[in-house]
Amino acid sequence: MAIKAINIGSTLSDKLLSAGINSIDELESVGSEDAFIRIRTIDSSACLNMLYALEGAIRDIRWHDLDISKKNELKDFFNTLK
C-alpha cells in the first residue's frame, strides 16, 4: 500500500515502506530526520532534497515552500551524516 502525501511519489513511498514507515501518521510520529536516517540505511544515495520532501510531507506543503531557517537546519543535519 502506497503512502499518499504531498512530495511523496511512488519511489519515496516505496523507500518509506522499506524503512518500516507505513503511513503519513507514522512519518509524522518518527519525524523527517529519523525517517531519513532509516531510509539512508537502505539507500546510501538518499539526498538532501529527499529530506526536504519528508519535512514538507509532514507539514503538508511543497518542500520548495519550507522556510529558509528550516531548510538550513535540515541541511546542517544532513551534513552531519556524511
C-alpha distances in whole Angstrom, upper triangle without the diagonal:
4,7,9,13,16,17,13,13,10,13,13,9,9,12,11,8,11,14,12,11,8,9,12,14,14,15,18,19,19,20,20,23,21,18,20,22,19,17,21,22,19,20,24,24,22,24,25,23,20,22,23,19,18,21,21,17,19,22,20,22,22,23,26,27,27,31,33,34,30,30,33,31,28,30,33,30,28,32,32,30,32
4,6,10,13,13,9,9,7,10,9,6,7,10,9,8,11,13,12,11,8,8,10,13,13,13,16,18,18,18,18,21,20,16,17,20,17,16,19,20,18,18,22,21,19,21,22,20,17,18,19,16,15,18,17,14,16,19,17,19,19,19,23,24,24,28,30,30,27,26,29,28,25,27,30,27,26,29,30,27,29
4,6,10,11,7,8,8,10,9,5,8,10,8,8,12,12,12,9,7,6,7,10,10,10,12,14,15,15,15,18,17,14,15,18,16,15,18,20,18,18,21,21,18,19,20,18,15,16,17,13,12,15,14,11,12,15,13,16,16,17,20,21,21,24,26,27,24,23,26,25,22,24,27,24,23,27,28,26,28
4,7,9,7,8,9,12,10,8,11,13,11,12,15,16,15,12,10,8,7,11,12,11,13,16,17,16,16,19,19,16,17,20,19,17,21,22,21,21,23,22,19,20,21,18,15,17,16,13,12,14,13,9,12,14,11,13,14,15,18,19,19,23,25,26,23,23,26,25,23,25,28,25,24,28,29,27,29
4,6,5,8,10,13,10,9,13,14,12,13,17,17,17,13,12,9,7,10,12,10,11,15,15,14,14,17,18,15,16,19,19,17,20,22,21,21,23,22,19,19,18,16,14,14,14,10,10,11,9,6,9,10,7,9,10,12,15,15,16,19,22,23,20,19,23,22,20,22,25,23,22,26,27,26,28
4,5,8,11,13,11,11,15,15,14,16,19,19,19,16,15,13,10,13,15,12,13,17,17,15,14,17,19,16,16,20,20,18,20,23,22,21,23,21,18,18,17,14,12,13,12,8,9,10,7,5,9,9,6,7,7,9,11,12,13,16,19,21,18,17,21,21,18,20,23,22,21,25,26,25,27
4,6,10,11,9,10,13,13,12,15,17,17,18,15,16,14,11,15,16,13,14,17,17,15,12,16,17,14,14,18,18,15,18,21,20,18,20,18,15,14,13,10,9,10,9,5,7,9,7,6,10,10,9,8,6,7,10,11,12,16,18,19,16,15,19,19,16,18,21,20,18,22,24,22,24
4,7,8,6,6,9,10,9,12,14,14,15,13,12,11,10,13,14,11,13,16,16,15,12,15,16,13,13,17,16,13,16,19,17,16,18,17,14,14,14,12,9,11,11,7,8,11,9,7,10,12,11,11,10,10,13,15,15,19,21,22,19,18,21,21,18,19,22,21,19,22,24,22,24
4,6,6,6,9,10,11,12,14,15,17,14,14,13,13,16,17,14,17,20,19,18,16,18,19,16,15,19,18,15,17,20,18,16,19,17,14,15,16,13,11,14,14,10,11,14,13,11,14,16,14,14,12,13,15,17,18,22,23,25,22,20,24,24,20,22,25,23,21,24,26,24,25
4,6,5,6,9,10,10,12,14,15,14,13,13,14,17,17,15,18,21,20,19,18,20,20,16,16,19,17,14,17,19,16,15,18,17,15,16,18,16,13,16,16,13,13,17,16,14,17,19,17,18,16,16,19,21,22,25,27,28,25,23,27,26,23,24,27,25,23,26,27,25,26
4,5,5,6,9,10,11,12,15,14,14,14,15,18,18,15,19,21,19,19,16,18,18,15,14,16,15,12,14,16,13,12,15,13,11,13,15,13,11,14,15,12,13,16,16,14,17,20,18,19,17,16,19,21,21,25,26,27,24,22,25,25,21,22,25,23,20,23,25,22,23
4,5,5,6,9,10,10,12,11,12,12,12,15,14,12,15,17,16,15,13,15,15,11,11,14,12,9,12,14,12,11,14,12,10,11,13,11,8,11,12,9,9,13,13,11,14,16,15,16,14,14,17,19,18,22,23,24,21,19,22,21,18,19,22,20,17,21,22,19,21
4,5,5,6,9,10,11,9,9,9,10,13,12,11,14,16,15,15,14,16,15,12,12,15,13,11,14,16,14,13,16,16,13,15,16,15,11,13,14,11,10,14,14,11,13,16,15,16,16,16,19,20,20,24,25,26,23,21,24,24,20,22,24,22,20,24,24,22,24
4,5,5,6,9,10,10,9,11,13,16,14,13,17,18,17,17,16,17,16,13,13,15,13,10,13,14,11,11,15,15,13,16,18,16,13,15,17,14,13,17,17,15,17,20,19,20,19,19,22,24,23,27,28,29,25,24,27,26,22,23,26,23,21,24,25,22,23
4,5,5,6,9,9,10,12,13,16,14,12,16,17,15,15,13,14,13,10,10,11,9,6,9,11,8,8,12,12,10,13,15,14,11,12,15,13,11,15,16,14,16,19,19,20,19,18,21,23,22,25,26,26,23,22,24,23,19,20,23,20,18,21,21,18,20
4,5,5,6,5,7,9,10,12,10,8,12,13,11,12,11,13,11,8,9,11,8,7,10,11,10,11,14,14,12,14,15,15,11,12,14,12,10,13,15,12,13,17,17,18,18,17,20,22,21,24,25,25,21,21,23,22,18,20,22,19,18,21,21,19,21
4,5,5,5,5,8,11,13,10,10,14,15,13,15,14,16,14,11,12,14,10,9,13,13,11,13,16,17,15,18,19,18,15,16,18,15,13,17,18,15,16,19,19,21,21,20,24,25,24,27,29,29,25,24,27,25,22,24,26,23,21,24,24,22,24
4,5,7,9,12,14,16,13,13,17,17,15,16,15,16,14,11,12,12,9,8,11,10,8,10,14,15,13,17,19,19,15,16,19,17,15,18,20,18,18,22,22,24,23,22,25,27,26,29,30,30,26,25,27,26,22,24,25,22,20,23,23,20,22
4,6,9,11,13,14,11,11,14,14,11,13,12,13,10,8,9,9,6,6,9,8,7,10,13,14,12,16,17,18,14,14,17,16,13,16,18,16,16,20,21,22,22,21,24,26,24,27,28,27,24,23,25,23,20,21,23,19,18,21,20,17,19
4,6,9,12,12,9,10,13,12,11,13,14,14,12,9,12,12,8,9,13,12,11,14,17,18,16,19,20,20,17,16,19,18,15,17,19,17,16,20,21,23,23,22,26,27,25,28,29,29,25,25,27,25,22,24,25,21,21,24,23,20,23
4,6,8,9,6,6,10,10,8,11,11,13,11,8,11,12,9,10,13,14,13,15,18,19,16,18,19,19,15,15,17,15,12,14,16,13,13,17,17,19,20,19,23,24,22,25,27,26,23,23,25,23,20,22,24,20,20,23,23,20,23
4,7,8,6,8,11,11,11,13,14,16,14,11,14,16,13,13,17,17,16,17,20,21,18,21,21,21,17,17,19,16,13,16,17,14,14,17,17,20,21,20,24,25,24,27,29,29,25,25,28,26,23,25,27,24,23,27,26,24,27
4,5,5,6,9,10,11,12,13,16,15,12,15,17,15,15,18,19,18,19,22,22,19,21,21,20,17,17,18,15,12,14,15,11,11,14,14,17,18,18,22,22,21,25,27,27,23,23,26,25,22,25,26,24,23,27,27,25,28
4,5,5,6,9,10,10,11,14,14,11,14,17,15,15,18,20,19,20,22,22,19,20,20,18,15,15,15,12,10,11,11,8,7,11,10,13,15,15,19,19,18,21,24,24,20,20,24,22,19,22,24,22,21,25,26,24,27
4,5,5,6,9,10,12,15,14,12,15,17,16,17,20,21,21,22,25,25,21,22,22,21,18,17,17,15,12,13,14,10,9,12,12,15,18,18,22,21,20,22,25,24,21,22,25,22,20,24,25,22,23,27,26,25,28
4,5,5,6,8,11,13,11,9,13,15,13,14,17,18,18,20,22,23,19,21,21,20,17,16,17,15,12,13,15,12,10,13,14,17,19,19,22,22,21,23,25,25,21,22,24,22,19,23,24,21,21,25,24,23,26
4,5,5,6,7,10,9,7,10,12,11,12,15,16,17,17,20,20,16,17,17,16,13,12,13,12,8,9,11,9,7,11,12,14,16,15,19,19,17,20,22,21,17,18,21,19,16,19,21,18,18,21,21,20,23
4,6,5,8,11,10,9,12,14,14,15,18,19,20,21,22,23,19,19,18,18,15,13,14,13,9,9,11,9,6,9,10,13,16,15,19,18,16,18,21,20,16,17,20,18,16,19,20,18,19,22,22,21,24
4,6,9,11,10,10,13,14,14,15,18,19,20,21,23,24,20,21,20,20,18,15,16,16,12,12,14,12,9,12,14,17,19,18,22,21,19,21,23,22,18,20,22,19,17,21,21,18,19,23,22,21,25
4,7,8,6,6,10,10,10,12,14,15,17,18,20,21,17,18,18,18,15,13,15,15,11,11,14,12,10,13,15,18,19,18,21,21,19,21,22,21,17,18,20,17,15,18,19,16,16,20,19,18,21
4,6,6,6,9,10,11,12,14,16,17,18,19,20,16,16,15,15,13,10,12,12,8,8,11,10,8,10,13,15,16,15,18,18,15,17,18,17,13,15,16,14,12,15,16,13,14,17,17,16,20
4,6,5,6,9,10,10,12,14,16,15,16,16,13,13,11,12,9,6,8,9,5,5,9,9,7,10,12,13,14,12,15,16,13,15,16,15,12,12,14,12,9,12,14,11,11,15,15,14,17
4,5,5,6,9,10,10,13,15,15,15,15,12,12,11,12,10,7,10,11,8,8,12,12,11,14,16,17,17,14,17,18,15,16,17,15,12,12,13,11,8,11,11,8,8,12,11,11,14
4,5,5,6,9,10,11,13,14,15,16,13,14,14,15,13,10,13,13,10,11,14,14,13,15,18,19,20,17,20,21,18,20,20,19,16,16,17,14,12,14,14,11,11,14,13,12,15
4,5,5,6,9,10,11,12,14,14,11,13,13,13,10,9,11,11,8,10,13,12,11,14,16,17,18,16,19,20,18,20,21,20,16,16,18,16,13,15,16,13,12,16,15,13,16
4,5,5,6,9,10,10,11,11,8,9,9,11,8,6,10,10,8,10,13,13,13,15,17,18,17,14,18,19,17,19,19,19,15,14,16,14,11,12,14,10,9,13,13,10,13
4,5,5,6,9,10,10,12,9,11,12,14,11,9,13,14,11,13,16,16,16,19,21,21,21,18,21,23,20,22,22,21,18,17,18,15,12,14,14,10,9,12,11,9,11
4,5,5,7,9,10,12,10,13,14,16,12,11,15,15,12,14,17,16,16,19,21,22,22,19,23,24,22,24,24,24,20,20,21,19,15,17,18,14,13,16,15,12,15
4,5,5,6,8,9,7,10,12,13,10,10,13,13,11,14,16,15,16,19,20,21,20,18,21,23,21,24,24,23,20,19,20,19,15,16,18,15,13,16,16,12,14
4,5,5,5,7,6,9,11,13,10,10,14,14,13,15,18,18,18,21,22,23,21,19,21,24,21,24,23,23,20,18,19,18,15,15,16,13,11,13,13,9,11
4,6,6,10,9,12,15,17,14,14,17,18,16,18,21,20,21,24,25,26,25,22,25,27,25,27,27,26,23,22,23,21,18,18,19,16,14,16,15,11,12
4,6,9,9,13,15,17,14,15,18,18,16,19,21,20,21,24,25,26,25,22,25,28,26,28,28,28,25,23,25,23,20,20,21,18,16,18,18,14,15
4,5,6,10,13,14,11,13,16,16,15,18,20,19,21,24,24,24,23,20,23,25,24,27,26,27,24,21,23,22,18,18,20,17,14,16,17,13,13
4,6,9,12,14,12,13,16,17,16,19,21,21,22,25,26,26,24,21,23,26,24,26,25,26,23,21,21,21,17,16,18,16,12,14,14,11,10
4,6,10,11,10,12,15,15,15,18,20,20,22,24,24,24,22,19,20,23,22,25,24,24,22,19,20,20,17,15,17,16,12,14,15,12,11
4,7,8,6,8,11,11,11,14,16,16,18,20,21,20,18,15,18,20,19,21,21,21,19,16,17,17,14,13,15,13,10,12,14,11,11
4,5,5,7,9,10,11,13,15,16,17,19,20,19,16,13,15,18,16,19,18,19,16,13,14,15,11,10,13,12,8,10,13,11,11
4,5,5,6,9,10,11,12,14,16,17,18,17,15,11,12,15,13,15,14,15,12,9,11,11,8,7,10,10,7,9,12,11,11
4,5,5,6,9,10,10,12,14,15,16,14,11,8,9,12,11,14,14,15,13,10,12,13,10,9,13,13,10,13,15,14,15
4,5,5,6,9,10,10,12,14,15,14,12,9,11,14,13,16,16,17,14,12,14,14,11,11,14,13,10,14,16,14,15
4,5,5,6,9,10,11,13,14,13,12,9,12,14,11,14,14,14,11,9,12,11,7,9,11,10,8,12,13,12,14
4,5,5,6,9,10,11,12,10,9,5,8,10,8,11,11,12,9,7,10,10,7,9,12,11,10,13,15,15,17
4,5,5,6,9,10,10,9,7,5,8,10,9,13,14,15,12,11,14,14,11,12,16,14,13,16,18,17,19
4,5,5,6,9,10,10,10,8,12,13,11,14,16,16,12,12,15,14,11,13,16,14,13,16,18,16,19
4,5,5,6,8,9,9,7,11,11,8,11,13,13,9,9,12,11,9,12,14,13,13,16,17,17,19
4,5,5,6,5,6,5,8,8,7,10,13,14,10,10,14,14,11,14,17,16,15,19,20,20,22
4,5,5,6,7,8,11,11,10,14,16,17,14,14,17,16,14,17,19,18,17,21,22,21,24
4,6,8,10,10,13,13,11,14,16,16,13,14,17,16,14,17,19,17,17,21,22,21,24
4,6,9,9,12,10,9,11,14,15,11,13,16,15,14,17,19,18,19,22,23,23,26
4,7,9,12,10,10,13,17,17,14,15,19,18,17,19,22,21,21,24,26,25,28
4,6,8,7,7,11,14,15,13,13,17,17,16,18,21,20,20,23,25,25,27
4,5,5,7,11,13,16,13,12,16,17,15,17,20,20,19,22,24,24,25
4,5,5,9,11,13,10,9,13,14,12,13,16,16,15,18,21,20,22
4,6,8,10,13,11,9,13,15,13,14,17,18,17,19,22,22,23
4,6,9,11,10,10,13,15,14,15,18,19,18,21,23,24,25
4,6,8,6,6,10,11,10,12,15,15,16,18,20,21,23
4,6,6,6,9,10,11,12,14,16,17,18,20,22,24
4,5,5,6,9,10,10,12,14,15,16,18,20,22
4,5,5,6,9,10,11,12,14,15,17,19,21
4,5,5,6,8,10,11,12,14,16,17,19
4,5,5,6,9,10,10,12,14,16,17
4,5,5,6,9,10,10,13,15,16
4,5,5,6,9,10,11,13,15
4,5,5,6,9,10,11,13
4,5,5,6,9,10,11
4,5,5,7,9,11
4,5,5,7,10
4,5,5,7
4,5,6
4,6
4
